[in-house]
């Protein structure tokens, strides 16, 4: 089963990443799950540590929500299509693991939360977040041929990532819930490092040379397909968020 997000991005979802999604509703949050009040004039100040605290709890996993640990986040398959400039190759990744999201620090929060409206903008700082995966490449980057398959790591260093969540109220069994309908991510990093093993069938000269070229030109390469990574992460985070938002009554998630 494959979900197409755009022509450039697809995510394979066998069990919705690595956890089963059930129809359970009316669940209660763990006692230590941080909560804020919608009517608090300083709600944004409350939400900053609350979001960080929620990430730490999700790092441990929440079995009652069918949510395993998000350190790492596991994605069975991810496909990033060609860019419009430097990247003329389809990137295919299998057994993807995304590390260090729970260690993020919230820089700022701006929210509009009412009984029937939910909009939250935040920026998260990630000292180092990285993808570990098996890859397949066959195309061109910077007009140079690139082909290979094997293990790879893509690291984003000192990333500041704006995230926007938009929700819409839904009703189940007489209780109001807030479904996250849109979750937008914008990756920005001071540096991106690529390490693709077994390029050119393990050629001891061409492989390291290509990795060197990729890292010397990381910004041009990453910027060409950044929007596709943004969409992929947005879809992943939206699914995770709704495991909680669509199961916990809104009045329990964000107190009146």
Residue pairs with C-beta under 8 A, 6 or more apart in sequence:
1 12
1 13
1 14
2 10
2 11
2 12
2 13
2 77
3 10
3 11
3 12
3 13
3 235
4 10
5 11
5 231
5 232
5 235
6 81
6 228
6 231
7 81
8 80
8 81
8 82
8 225
8 227
8 228
8 231
9 78
9 79
9 80
9 81
9 228
9 229
9 231
9 232
9 235
10 77
10 78
10 79
11 17
11 75
11 77
11 78
11 79
11 232
11 235
11 236
12 75
12 76
12 77
12 78
13 76
14 76
15 21
16 239
17 73
17 74
17 75
17 76
17 236
17 239
17 240
18 68
18 74
18 75
18 76
19 66
19 67
19 68
19 243
20 66
21 66
21 243
22 66
24 247
25 172
25 173
25 175
25 177
25 246
25 247
26 172
26 173
26 175
26 247
26 249
27 64
27 65
27 247
27 248
28 248
28 252
29 35
29 244
29 248
29 252
29 253
30 57
30 62
32 53
32 57
33 53
33 54
33 57
34 49
34 50
34 53
34 54
35 50
35 253
35 254
35 255
36 43
36 46
36 47
36 50
36 254
36 255
37 43
37 46
37 254
37 255
37 256
38 113
38 114
38 115
38 254
38 255
38 256
39 256
40 46
43 111
43 113
44 108
44 109
44 110
44 111
45 109
47 106
47 109
47 111
47 120
47 122
48 106
48 108
48 109
48 122
49 106
51 106
51 109
51 122
52 104
52 105
52 106
55 70
55 101
55 102
55 104
56 102
58 67
58 69
58 70
58 102
58 240
59 69
59 70
59 71
59 102
60 69
61 67
61 68
61 69
61 70
62 244
65 243
65 244
65 247
66 243
67 240
67 243
67 244
68 74
70 101
70 102
70 240
71 99
71 100
71 101
71 102
72 97
72 98
72 99
72 132
73 97
73 98
73 101
73 236
73 240
74 95
74 96
74 97
74 98
75 93
75 96
75 97
75 98
75 236
76 94
76 95
76 96
77 92
77 93
77 94
77 96
78 92
78 93
78 96
78 133
78 232
79 90
79 91
79 92
79 93
80 90
80 91
80 93
80 225
80 228
80 229
80 232
81 90
81 91
81 225
81 228
82 88
82 89
82 90
82 139
82 225
83 224
83 225
83 228
84 224
85 220
85 224
86 141
86 142
86 217
86 220
86 221
86 224
87 141
87 221
87 224
87 225
88 139
88 140
88 141
89 137
89 138
89 139
89 140
89 141
89 146
90 137
90 138
90 139
91 135
91 137
91 225
92 135
92 136
92 137
93 131
93 133
93 134
93 135
93 152
94 133
94 134
94 135
94 136
95 133
95 134
96 131
96 132
96 133
97 131
97 132
97 133
98 129
98 130
98 131
98 233
98 236
99 129
99 130
99 131
99 132
100 126
100 127
100 128
100 129
100 130
101 126
101 129
103 126
103 127
104 124
104 125
104 126
104 129
104 161
105 124
105 125
106 122
106 123
106 124
106 125
107 122
107 123
107 124
107 125
107 160
108 122
108 123
109 120
109 121
109 122
110 120
110 121
110 122
111 119
111 120
111 121
112 118
112 119
112 120
113 119
113 120
113 254
115 169
115 176
116 169
117 167
118 165
118 166
118 167
118 168
118 169
118 178
118 180
119 164
119 165
119 166
119 167
120 164
120 165
121 162
121 163
121 164
121 165
122 162
122 163
123 160
123 161
123 162
123 163
124 160
124 161
124 163
125 158
125 159
125 160
125 161
126 156
126 158
126 159
126 160
126 161
127 157
127 158
128 155
128 156
128 157
128 158
128 159
129 155
129 156
129 159
130 153
130 154
130 155
130 156
131 152
131 153
131 154
132 151
132 152
132 153
133 151
133 152
133 153
133 154
134 149
134 150
134 151
134 152
135 148
135 149
135 150
135 151
135 152
135 196
136 148
136 149
137 146
137 147
137 148
137 149
137 196
137 199
138 146
138 147
139 145
139 146
139 147
140 146
141 213
141 214
141 221
142 213
142 217
142 220
142 221
144 210
144 213
146 199
146 210
147 199
147 200
148 196
148 197
148 198
148 199
148 200
148 201
148 207
149 198
150 196
150 197
150 198
150 199
151 197
151 198
152 194
152 195
152 196
152 197
153 193
153 194
153 195
154 192
154 193
154 194
154 195
155 192
155 193
155 195
156 187
156 189
156 191
156 192
157 189
157 190
157 191
157 192
157 193
158 189
158 190
158 191
159 187
159 188
159 189
159 190
160 188
160 189
161 185
161 186
161 187
161 188
162 185
162 186
162 188
163 183
163 184
163 185
163 186
163 237
164 182
164 183
164 184
165 180
165 182
165 183
165 241
166 180
166 181
166 182
166 183
167 178
167 179
167 180
167 181
167 245
168 178
168 179
168 181
169 176
169 177
169 178
169 179
169 250
170 176
170 177
170 178
170 179
170 246
171 177
175 249
176 249
176 250
176 251
177 245
177 246
177 247
177 248
177 249
177 250
178 245
178 250
178 253
178 254
179 242
179 245
179 246
180 238
180 241
180 242
180 245
182 238
183 234
183 235
183 237
183 238
183 241
184 230
184 234
185 230
185 233
185 234
185 237
186 230
187 226
187 229
187 230
187 233
189 222
191 218
192 218
192 219
192 221
192 222
193 215
193 218
194 211
194 214
194 215
194 218
194 221
195 211
196 207
196 210
196 211
196 214
197 207
198 207
199 206
199 207
199 210
199 211
200 206
200 207
200 210
214 221
244 253
245 253
